[in-house]
Amino acid sequence: MNRLVVMISGASRGIGAATAAEMHAAGWNLSLGLRDPSASPLPASDNVLNCRFDATDPESETAWVDATRARFGRLDGLVLNAGIHSTSSVLEATGEEFDRLFEVNVKSPMRLAQAAWPLLEQGPGRIVTIASLSGKRIKSPSSGLYGMSKFALVGLSHALRQAGRDSGVRATAICPSFVATDMGRAASGTDGHGKTSPEEIARITRMVLELGPSASLAEIPVHYDVEDCF
């Protein structure tokens, strides 16, 4: 039996790198999307394809999908992980910052899903979107603009879930609170101690990717503690 294949965007560090390590250990073929392929957490091999991916460059997205098809001939999972952060409130945000945030956090994941969809339908495969609890509630003024982009990303995941109803392509949004990554530490203003580890998110991602099409999970909220809403 051929190895299963997963594409992971933003795989150079944090949740993306942890997910790459988890799926590699599980025996999957990996196609990793990285702004700098030389910064991959895993060396290129028969089972690891490192590709240039820039969320502001649509041509790099289609080229990455084409390279995955050429190398592996199939696609069983797509992890939409790449994203950027903002600490601007909706009163402070500029149009330029809004456009960049939505380009990276929303439009690029949509384009990748569109490009990969024909391959995913053959499986059928699964899409996992690494969103955020900021896509479920706004906790502070400084999470306002970022939260808006993550609300849209959660909406994208639900829209993809509906689009795959008949073909069996399943989509799930994983929505963590602060994670002990570089971005999570900067966002929380702490050293990350006690926060959810990226390896835990990676294990949840693997669990979702390895489910059959008869198990459709819309969202998985994840918090490092107990929050009123989740």
C-alpha positions in Angstrom: 0.0 0.0 0.0 1.3 3.5 -0.9 2.1 5.8 2.0 -0.4 8.4 2.8 0.6 12.0 1.8 0.1 15.2 3.7 0.8 18.8 2.8 1.6 21.2 5.7 2.0 24.9 5.2 4.2 27.0 7.5 6.2 23.9 8.4 9.5 25.5 9.4 8.7 26.1 13.1 6.0 25.9 15.8 2.9 23.9 15.2 3.9 23.2 11.6 7.2 21.8 12.5 5.7 19.7 15.3 3.1 18.4 12.9 5.7 17.5 10.3 7.6 15.5 12.9 4.4 13.8 14.2 3.3 12.7 10.7 6.8 11.7 9.7 7.0 9.4 12.7 3.6 8.0 11.8 4.9 6.9 8.4 3.3 9.5 6.1 4.9 11.1 3.1 5.4 14.8 3.7 5.1 17.8 1.4 6.2 20.8 3.4 5.5 24.4 2.4 8.1 26.8 3.6 9.1 30.3 2.8 12.7 29.1 2.8 13.0 25.4 1.9 16.5 25.2 3.4 14.9 26.0 6.8 12.9 22.7 6.8 12.8 20.8 10.1 13.3 17.6 8.1 15.9 17.0 5.4 14.7 16.2 1.9 14.3 12.5 1.2 12.2 10.1 -0.7 9.5 10.7 1.9 10.0 14.4 2.5 9.5 17.1 -0.2 10.5 20.6 0.8 8.9 23.3 -1.4 8.9 27.1 -1.5 5.6 28.5 -0.3 4.8 32.1 0.3 1.2 33.0 1.4 1.4 36.3 -0.4 2.4 34.6 -3.7 -0.4 32.6 -5.4 2.0 31.2 -8.0 4.0 29.5 -5.2 0.9 27.8 -3.9 -0.1 26.2 -7.2 3.6 25.3 -7.9 3.7 23.5 -4.5 0.5 21.5 -5.2 1.9 20.6 -8.7 5.2 19.5 -7.1 3.3 17.3 -4.6 1.3 15.7 -7.4 4.4 15.1 -9.5 6.3 13.5 -6.6 3.7 11.5 -4.8 0.7 11.2 -7.2 -1.9 11.6 -4.4 -2.9 13.7 -1.4 -4.6 12.5 1.7 -4.3 15.4 4.0 -3.9 19.2 3.8 -2.9 21.1 7.0 -3.5 24.8 6.6 -1.2 26.1 9.3 0.7 29.2 8.0 -0.5 32.4 9.6 0.6 35.7 11.0 -0.3 37.6 14.2 -1.5 41.1 15.0 -1.9 43.1 18.2 -4.0 45.9 16.6 -7.4 46.7 17.9 -10.1 47.4 15.2 -9.7 51.1 16.0 -6.0 51.1 15.4 -5.8 48.9 12.4 -4.8 50.3 9.0 -6.1 49.1 5.7 -2.6 47.8 4.8 -2.4 45.7 7.9 -6.0 44.4 7.4 -5.1 43.4 3.8 -1.9 41.6 4.8 -3.5 39.7 7.7 -6.4 38.5 5.6 -4.2 37.7 2.6 -2.1 35.3 4.7 -4.6 34.0 7.2 -7.7 33.6 4.9 -7.1 34.1 1.2 -4.0 31.9 1.0 -5.7 28.9 2.8 -8.7 29.2 0.5 -6.4 29.2 -2.6 -4.5 26.2 -1.4 -7.7 24.3 -0.7 -8.9 25.1 -4.2 -5.7 24.0 -5.8 -5.5 20.8 -3.8 -9.1 19.9 -4.0 -9.0 17.6 -7.1 -6.3 15.5 -5.4 -8.1 15.4 -2.1 -11.3 14.2 -3.8 -9.5 11.1 -5.1 -8.9 9.8 -1.5 -11.1 11.2 -0.2 -8.7 13.2 2.0 -9.1 15.6 4.9 -8.3 19.3 5.5 -7.2 20.5 8.9 -7.2 24.2 9.5 -5.1 25.5 12.4 -7.3 28.4 13.5 -7.5 29.8 17.0 -9.9 30.3 19.9 -9.6 33.9 18.7 -11.8 32.7 15.9 -14.5 31.8 18.4 -14.4 34.8 20.8 -12.6 38.1 21.1 -10.9 38.3 24.5 -9.2 41.7 24.4 -9.0 44.9 22.3 -5.5 43.8 21.1 -6.9 40.6 19.7 -9.5 42.3 17.6 -8.0 42.4 14.1 -6.3 39.0 14.5 -9.6 37.6 15.8 -11.5 38.9 12.8 -9.1 37.0 10.5 -9.5 33.8 12.5 -13.3 34.1 12.6 -13.0 34.2 8.8 -10.7 31.2 8.8 -13.1 29.1 10.9 -15.8 30.1 8.5 -13.6 28.9 5.6 -13.2 25.5 7.3 -17.0 25.2 7.7 -17.5 26.2 4.1 -15.0 23.5 2.9 -16.7 21.0 5.1 -20.0 21.7 3.3 -18.3 21.7 -0.1 -16.9 18.2 0.6 -20.3 16.7 1.8 -20.8 14.5 -1.3 -17.2 13.7 -2.2 -16.2 12.7 1.3 -13.5 15.4 1.7 -13.8 16.3 5.4 -12.6 19.6 7.0 -11.9 20.4 10.6 -10.9 23.6 12.4 -8.6 23.1 15.3 -8.9 26.2 17.5 -6.1 26.5 20.2 -5.6 29.2 22.7 -2.0 30.2 23.5 0.5 27.6 22.3 4.1 27.5 23.5 5.6 28.6 20.1 7.5 31.8 19.2 4.3 33.4 18.0 2.4 32.2 21.1 4.9 33.5 23.5 5.0 36.9 21.8 1.2 37.0 21.8 0.8 36.0 25.5 3.7 38.1 26.7 5.0 35.1 28.7 7.7 32.4 28.3 5.1 29.9 27.3 5.3 27.9 30.5 2.1 26.0 31.2 0.7 26.7 27.7 -0.4 24.0 25.3 2.6 22.5 23.5 2.9 22.4 19.7 3.4 18.7 20.0 -0.1 18.3 21.6 -1.7 20.2 18.7 0.3 18.0 16.3 -1.1 14.8 17.9 -4.6 16.2 17.7 -4.0 17.0 14.0 -2.7 13.5 13.3 -5.8 12.0 15.0 -8.1 14.0 12.7 -6.1 13.2 9.6 -6.3 9.5 10.3 -10.1 9.4 10.8 -12.2 7.8 8.1 -14.7 9.9 6.1 -17.6 8.7 8.2 -16.3 10.8 11.1 -16.8 14.5 10.4 -15.5 16.8 13.1 -16.4 20.5 12.6 -14.2 22.1 15.3 -11.9 21.2 18.1 -11.3 24.0 20.7 -8.2 23.5 22.7 -7.2 25.5 25.9 -4.3 25.1 28.2 -6.5 25.7 31.2 -10.3 25.8 31.8 -12.0 28.7 30.1 -15.6 29.8 30.7 -16.7 29.2 27.1 -14.6 26.1 26.3 
